[in-house]
C-alpha cells in the first residue's frame, strides 16, 4: 500500500475509494439520478507543483441501464508541510469557474470538495497536453505552436482581464485596500512577507523595494489578474495553447502586472532573445493583447511590473524553501527553489540600472 504523502493516514487504495464515494454522491446530486456504480482508475500523483499537489485519474460512471462513461479528471489539493497556501481551495475553484464561464481556456471545474479526504480539494477536467518549456523550445512536434503562441497568449490574457469580477462570488479576492494603488498594495504585501521570513539580509531586495517606491506608476484599471501567467503554467500541444493553469495567485490589480510577469528572464529558460516566455517578442504579444480587447499597453508600467515581478519571485523563492530549512519537508525541489533567489537579485540589479 503506497502512502499518498499529503494524507498520511490514507493509502492510495483508500483515497481512491473515498474519492469514488464523493464523486458518486456529487454526480448523483448534479444529474438528479442515481449512478449504478462509479470506479476511480489510474490514480497517480503528477510531478511538479511545489505549492499544490495534482492527482490524475479516470472516473468510470455506470448508469442503471448499464451504459458507461469515462471522464478524465484532476484532483487538486495542498501538499504536506508545504509553504502556506496563498489562496484557499474554494476560492481557487470559484476563480477557475468564472474564467471557464467567460470562455477562457481553463479546465472545466466539476466539484468543490468536502471533508471526505481530510484535506481541502476540488475536481476539474484533465486536459491532455504538455507544460515543460524545454520540450516546446526543442521538439519539432511543437514547431507550429512556437509560431502561434505569442499571439494566442496575448489574446487569452485580454480575455482574462475582461472577466466581469462583479458577476461572480469573488469579493474575497486580494485587492488594494482603500487609498492604496495596486502597486502600493503589492509592494506592502511582499515587503511584509520578506521581513517576516527572511533569515538573512538581502541588500538587493532592500534596494529594489526602495526603487519601486520611488517609481510608483499612476493607479490604473483594476481587473482580475492571473498572477502567475507564465511558461510552466501554460498547457500546450502542437496546435499551441490549450489551457491556462494554476490560478492560486489570482487577485485584483493592474493588468500590466501580468504583462510584466510573463516577460521575466526566469520564464525564458535561456531564450533571452524572445522575452515573452522564450517564444515571442514583446511587440507581437502586446499587439495581440490590445487587438483582442486588452487594456492599452503602457511600456513604463510594464517595466515597473517586470522589476517588481523579479523581486516578488525572489521573495517567493525564500518562502518556498522555509519548510525545507525548518525540517518540515525534505523536498529537494523546495531546497532548489530557494537557491534561485540569486538569479532574481542579479536580474534586479541589471533592470534597475538600465
Secondary structure by P-SEA (a helix, b strand, c coil): cccccccccccaaaaaaaaaaaaaaaaaaaaccccccccccccccccccccbbbbbbbbbbbccccbbbbbbbbbbbbccccccccccaaaaaaaaaaaaaaccccccccccccccccccbbbbbbbbcccccccccccccaaaaaacaaaaaaaaaaaaaacccccccccccccccccccaaaaaaaaaaaaaaaccccccaaaaaaaaaaaacccccccccccccccccccccccccccccccccccccccccaaaaaaaaccccccccccccccccccaaaaaaaaaaaccccccaaaaaaaaaaaaaaaaaaaaaaaccccccccccaaaaaaaaaaaaaaaaaaaaaac
